[in-house]
Amino acid sequence: MIPHQSEAIVLRTWPVREADLLVSLFTRDTGKVRGVAKAALRSRKRFGGALEPMTYVRAAYSEKPREELVQMDQFEVLASPLLQSVDYLRAATLAFYAEVLENVLPDHDPQDTLFRLTLAALEQTRVDACWMPLTYFSLWTTRLIGWLPETDRCTDCGVRFADDVAYFHVLTDGLSCVRHKKPNSSVLSRDSLALAQRILREPIHALAEEAWTRQRAQDLRRFLVRTLERHIERRLNSAAAFARLGG
Ligand SMILES: [Zn+2]
């Protein structure tokens, strides 16, 4: 057994056998790991309050030679998303972070920048302020995982959008100019294109003071969700909640 200790974010749990849980963990040191938390549902001392998705913990776990699943030994809560109030949008946003990370992270591959981005987004995700961190997280995650196309020029011809809108299509990669857009494309507005450039340049707290309605950057979020979904080859269930809320 090789013992490990790392900061980590809980992504998901599944019940297995009686009181045991299978846990998916985004660790800072080794990336995504999965393991069994034995008697987790009974042992408040070892895992009390630390198993909710998007809880930031210090995790102790043990690796067994030649076994893919680790043994989760103990979690200490560093920050719980449940310490602040939760409404439907905030719950949906937290579920979205967890579902995206669970699906885009490769196993055992450290992603320190993405880890720090996630903590920064979590800190900004409050009941009255979810749309900005949601947009920021979506854009940067897509970028850091290597799936973000050029956001300032046409994928087909390279012409810069400058003061023009861009177009995207659910079945193809990238953004297109008006000449190369596919039939039934969606529009990405000039405001959202400019905002994407700012998000790529500025730290998240620089955007935190601005008013964000649910309509702001709605087209950009849809473009990012479609991009993520095409790469992971499945729908993101939690993203449906944003459409229901009109964002
Ligand atoms: Zn073009």
Boltz pocket constraint, residues with backbone or C-beta under 6 A from the ligand:
constraints:
  - pocket:
      binder: B
      contacts: [[A, 154], [A, 155], [A, 156], [A, 157], [A, 158], [A, 159], [A, 176], [A, 177], [A, 178], [A, 179], [A, 180]]
      max_distance: 6.0
